[in-house]
Amino acid sequence: MKMTRLPSCATALALAALLALGACAHRVETGPRPELAMPQAWGESSAATEALAAQWWQSFGSVELAQLIDAAQAASPDLRTAAERVQQAEIAVNAAGASLFPSVSVSGSTGSRRSDASGAPASASETSSLSLGVSYEIDLWGRLAAGRQGAEASLRASRYDLETARLSLTTGVANAYFQVIATRVRLAVARENLAIAERVLRVVEARRRNGVATELDLSRQRSTVLSARAALLPLETQERQTLSALALLLGRAPTGPNGESMDVAATVLDALTVPQVSPGLPAQLLARRPDLASAEAQLAAADADVAAARAALLPGITLSGSGGLATTALLSLANPTASVGLTASVVQTLFDGGRLRGQVRLGESQRRVLIETYRQAVYTALKEVNDALGNAERNRRQEEVQLAVRDENQRALRLAETRYREGADDLLTVLDAQRSLFAAQDSLAQLRLARLTSALDLFKALGGGWQLPA
């Protein structure tokens, strides 16, 4: 109701009561959470007792790896993108919170008007005015508060997504670093195999000149040398490509401004420590994985969306007030006329073709989808930890066996070469021993890489030392 005088005391008290109701804190009622069948223990056992540290990558014992990870976290485009999404979510929270407060506007105008009518004297008028307007939506049903709480839940999810991106980046850098070193070890093995093949070739050539070896023996060993040389090419290509991938993770170009390529100093895997970390209890995983925390925060945001959609079905109450001064002078407010106005409006949608109710059903359906997504994410996380534990133990045992296999193959090759020089064995025995040693050394390097990679997988599956904030 528009008034030209100040509102009465009773009206003011009624408005104050409405404002107090609107200012009451509305908490979104959370819907049912998914029922999770969490195991009491892991399917794969682990005897490790070392706790998971926040900077877990230092447990590999590589200063260079720690420096690379620090550089990646400071310059990675993916990490910067995730951090910017957090900033956007914070802006959205502020925007959603602003709707809980009144909006205030001020306007002013001044003008002059003259009219000349045929057969009548000219007339002129001047006016100046200044007005202040206030509008406030009373959040009786919690629609605006639900919007803010939903924005806050989305902000939490974006922060957890940032931690997930940080963990993925860290494990990606470590994995690329280990791949580079393993490729260099395999290259060293391949070059050693080539040197052995060339040494045997010289022996065969000498024996051929003395009439002891046949032309077939010479051809076979020449083929072995060529095959060993060809084996170097794919490994050299793999080393370059892995270094380029590492450069991208660090936020660098694969090639520097002066044409220099990305490089690391490490060349051996034995200098790295394979850490053993305790997985804890399965139930603790829910508070240690940022991706699971993000999924739960998205579920809270869905609760808020449903609450806001339901509140939109109820009447909306808006208060608006205005006050102003007006004069019949140009650029002056001398001797003004004051006016005050207050309006209360109630709006209830009677028919919208089912749009609002459809939004409620859509929100409820989206929430059910998020429940199943969260359930699947938890079970997938449990599987990842079990797989990582199993792989770590299996790879450790395989490496122990492969070390013994390599040592025996080295001994067999030395014996075969000695017997071939003495004429006790033929060239095929030497070639078989050589091939066996090369395969054993190459398998050992790959198993060492597998152990490091399985440790990385376990760190990532356990959340990388992250903990859900209180």
QUIBELMO-V61689 format. One line per field, one symbol per residue. phi: phi as a letter, one per 20 degrees, with the letter a starting at -180 (. if undefined). psi: psi as a letter, one per 30 degrees, with the letter a starting at -180 (. if undefined). burial: 1 if it has 16 or more other ideal C-beta (glycine too) atoms within 10 Angstrom, else 0. A space follows every 50 residues. Layout:
phi = ???
psi = ???
burial = ???
//
This chain:
phi = .ecdcfffffffffffffffffeffedfffffefedeefebffdebefcf feefefffffmcfffffffffffecffffffffffffffffffffffffe dfdcccbbbbacccccdfmcffccbcbbbbcccccbefefdnffffffff ffffffffffffffffffffffffffffffffffffffffffffffffff fffffffffemeeeffgffffffffffffffffffffffffffffffffe mdfgcffdnfefbcefcceffeeefdcffmegffffdddfffffffffff ffgffffffffffefddcdccbbbcbcdcelbdfledebccccdccccfe bcmnffffffffffffffffffffgffffffffffgfffffffffffffg fffffffffffffffffffffeneceffffffffffffffffffffffff ffffffffgffenmnfcfff
psi = kklglklleeeeeeeeeeeeeffkkkkkkkaklkkkiklflkfklkfkfk ljleifffffgjeeeeeeeeeeffgkeeeeeeeeeeeeeeeeeeeeffff llkklklllklkkkkjkkgllkkkkkkklklkkkkkkjieggeeeeeeee eeeeeeeeeeeeeeeeeeeeeeeeeeeeeeeeeeeeeeeeeeeeeeeeee eeeeeeeefggelleeeeeeeeeeeeeeeffeeeeeeeeeeeeeeeeeff glkfklfggklkllfkfkfffkkjljkkfakeffffgfjfeeeeeeeeee eeeeeeeeeeffflkkkkkklkklkklhlkhkhkhlkkkkkkkkkkkkke kgggeeeeeeeeeeeeeeeeeeeeeeeeeeeeeeeeeeeeeeeeeeeeee eeeeeeeeeeeeeeeeeeeeefgflleeeeeeeeeeeeeeeeeeeeeeee eeeeeeeeeefgghgkkkk.
burial = 00000010000000100100010001010000000000000101010000 01000110110100100110010001011001001100100110011001 00000000000000000000000000011110000111111111111111 11111111111111111111111111111111111110110011011001 10110010000010001101100110010010001001100111111111 11000000000101010010010111101001001101111111111111 11111111111100011011110111100000000100001100000000 00000000110011001001100110110011011111111110110110 01001100100110011001000010101110111111011111111111 11111111111111110000
//
